[in-house]
Amino acid sequence: MVAAEVGEGLRVRSLLSAQQWDLAEHPGGGGMSGATVSLIVAIVGVLGTLASTVITQALSQRAKLREFEQAERVRVAEQRASAEQRRVDQLRSCYVQLNALDRHYRDAMLAYAYALKSGPADTEAAEVGSARRAQRDARAEAQMIASEGVLAVESRVNIQLTFAYRLLMEAAREPESSARQTRLDQVIGLLDPVIEKLEHVRALMRVELGVAQELPVWYDP
């Protein structure tokens, strides 16, 4: 539309120039009258003004479109960055909780085992039950958002904790005897090395969260 109008204006201007030259060559001849020339000049002026207005509007619309597209790209990028930050924050919270509750569960069982070696341990028994429930809830959440690598390494920790818990409950039901003491020693022997396994889990978590750039040289899950 803009090109057509501009072309029409140029064609009229060319026509006007030709007619004006004809009048100059043949002032009394059969050229156009002064009124006709004035009319053509007026028409050309109007067309030029219209063309200029249309071109200006088109350029303005294109500039606004580019601004809108740029603003939309910025908005989408900000949304993606915000979503990624929420994901990282959620993962960090999950890993912190899982790491802390695995350790607390292990410590609670260890304290219970040592207490049973000396006599009744009702307080420690209650703490083990509470720690076990909290750790189970944390693992359920982690299974929804944690990476396969973290879940694989942490599951080895959980297997050892679960086995230790079963032995501990069996020992707690037994009457005081040397067999009971032996079973409690087995529980303690299972729980002591869990700390080292937890260190491996934590190292992998730190890399995934960007806290550490690479796994330590001793990492060997």
C-alpha positions in Angstrom: 0.0 0.0 0.0 2.8 2.5 1.0 4.9 1.6 -2.1 1.8 2.0 -4.4 1.0 5.5 -3.0 4.6 6.6 -3.2 4.8 5.4 -6.8 1.7 7.2 -7.7 3.0 10.4 -6.2 6.2 10.1 -8.2 4.3 9.4 -11.4 2.2 12.5 -10.9 5.3 14.6 -10.1 6.9 13.3 -13.4 3.8 14.2 -15.3 3.8 17.7 -13.7 7.4 18.3 -14.6 6.7 17.3 -18.2 3.7 19.6 -18.4 5.6 22.5 -16.9 8.4 22.0 -19.4 5.8 22.0 -22.2 4.4 25.3 -20.9 7.8 26.8 -20.8 8.4 25.7 -24.4 5.0 26.7 -25.7 3.6 29.4 -23.4 0.8 30.2 -25.7 0.3 26.8 -27.2 -1.9 23.9 -26.4 -0.4 23.2 -23.0 -2.3 23.0 -19.7 -3.8 26.1 -18.2 -2.5 27.6 -15.0 -5.5 26.4 -13.1 -4.8 22.8 -14.2 -1.2 23.1 -13.2 -2.2 24.5 -9.8 -4.7 21.6 -9.3 -2.0 19.0 -10.2 0.4 20.7 -7.8 -2.2 20.6 -5.0 -2.9 16.9 -5.7 0.7 16.0 -5.7 1.2 17.8 -2.4 -1.7 16.0 -0.8 -0.5 12.6 -2.1 3.0 13.4 -0.8 1.6 14.3 2.6 -0.5 11.1 2.7 2.4 9.0 1.7 4.6 10.6 4.3 2.0 10.0 7.0 1.5 6.3 6.0 5.3 5.7 5.9 5.7 7.3 9.3 2.9 5.2 10.8 4.3 2.0 9.3 7.8 2.7 10.7 6.3 3.5 14.1 4.3 0.3 14.1 7.4 -1.7 13.1 9.4 -0.1 16.0 6.6 -0.9 18.4 6.5 -4.5 17.2 10.2 -4.9 17.7 9.9 -3.4 21.2 7.1 -5.8 22.0 9.0 -8.8 20.7 12.1 -7.8 22.8 9.9 -7.3 25.9 8.3 -10.7 25.3 11.8 -12.4 25.0 12.9 -10.7 28.3 9.7 -11.8 30.0 10.0 -15.4 28.9 13.7 -15.5 29.9 12.8 -14.1 33.3 10.1 -16.7 33.8 12.5 -19.5 32.9 15.1 -18.1 35.3 12.6 -17.8 38.1 11.3 -21.4 37.5 14.8 -22.7 37.5 15.6 -20.9 40.7 12.5 -22.3 42.4 13.6 -25.8 41.3 17.1 -25.3 42.7 15.7 -23.9 45.9 13.3 -26.9 46.3 16.1 -29.4 45.5 18.4 -27.7 48.0 15.8 -27.8 50.8 15.1 -31.5 50.0 18.8 -32.4 50.1 19.5 -30.5 53.3 16.6 -32.2 55.0 17.4 -35.7 53.7 21.1 -35.4 54.7 20.1 -34.1 58.2 17.4 -36.7 58.8 19.5 -39.6 57.6 22.2 -38.6 60.0 19.7 -38.0 62.9 18.2 -41.4 62.3 21.6 -43.0 62.5 22.6 -41.1 65.6 19.3 -41.9 67.4 19.7 -45.6 66.8 23.3 -45.5 67.9 22.3 -43.7 71.1 19.5 -46.3 71.7 21.9 -49.2 71.2 24.4 -47.8 73.7 21.6 -47.1 76.2 20.3 -50.6 75.9 23.7 -52.0 76.8 23.3 -50.3 80.1 19.7 -50.9 80.9 16.2 -49.5 80.1 16.1 -46.8 77.4 12.5 -45.7 76.9 13.5 -42.1 76.0 16.0 -43.3 73.3 13.4 -45.7 72.0 10.9 -42.9 71.4 13.5 -40.8 69.7 14.3 -43.6 67.3 10.7 -43.9 66.4 10.4 -40.2 65.7 13.6 -40.1 63.7 12.6 -43.0 61.6 9.2 -41.4 60.6 10.9 -38.1 59.8 13.6 -39.8 57.7 10.9 -41.9 55.8 9.0 -38.7 54.9 12.1 -37.0 53.7 13.0 -39.9 51.5 9.5 -40.0 50.0 9.9 -36.3 49.0 13.4 -36.9 47.6 12.1 -39.8 45.4 10.0 -37.2 43.6 12.7 -34.6 42.9 16.2 -35.9 43.6 18.4 -37.1 40.8 18.9 -40.8 40.1 22.5 -40.5 41.2 21.7 -39.1 44.6 18.9 -41.7 45.1 21.2 -44.5 44.1 23.9 -43.5 46.6 21.5 -42.6 49.4 19.6 -45.9 49.0 22.7 -47.8 50.1 22.7 -45.7 53.3 19.0 -46.4 53.8 19.5 -50.1 53.3 22.1 -50.2 56.0 20.0 -48.1 58.3 17.0 -50.4 57.8 19.0 -53.5 58.5 20.5 -51.9 61.7 16.9 -50.9 62.8 15.7 -54.5 62.5 18.6 -55.9 64.5 18.1 -53.1 67.1 14.4 -53.9 67.5 15.2 -57.6 67.9 17.8 -56.8 70.6 15.4 -54.5 72.4 12.8 -57.4 72.7 15.4 -59.8 74.0 16.0 -60.2 77.8 19.3 -59.1 79.2 21.9 -61.6 78.1 25.2 -62.0 76.4 23.4 -62.7 73.2 21.6 -59.4 73.5 24.9 -57.6 74.0 26.4 -59.3 71.0 23.4 -58.2 68.8 23.8 -54.6 70.1 27.4 -54.7 69.1 26.4 -55.8 65.7 24.0 -52.8 65.4 26.8 -50.5 66.5 29.1 -52.0 64.0 26.6 -51.4 61.2 25.9 -47.8 62.2 29.5 -46.6 62.6 30.4 -46.7 58.9 27.2 -45.0 57.9 28.8 -41.7 58.5 31.3 -42.4 55.7 28.5 -43.3 53.3 26.6 -40.1 54.2 29.7 -38.1 53.3 29.6 -39.6 49.8 25.9 -38.7 49.5 26.6 -35.1 50.7 29.5 -34.7 48.3 27.2 -35.7 45.3 24.5 -33.3 46.5 26.9 -30.4 46.8 28.0 -30.9 43.2 24.4 -31.0 41.9 23.6 -27.9 43.8 26.6 -26.1 42.4 28.2 -25.7 45.8 31.2 -27.7 44.7 32.6 -27.9 41.2 33.6 -31.5 41.2 33.5 -34.6 43.4 36.4 -35.0 45.9 39.2 -37.5 45.1 38.0 -39.8 47.8 34.5 -40.1 46.4 33.8 -43.8 45.7 30.2 -44.8 46.3 
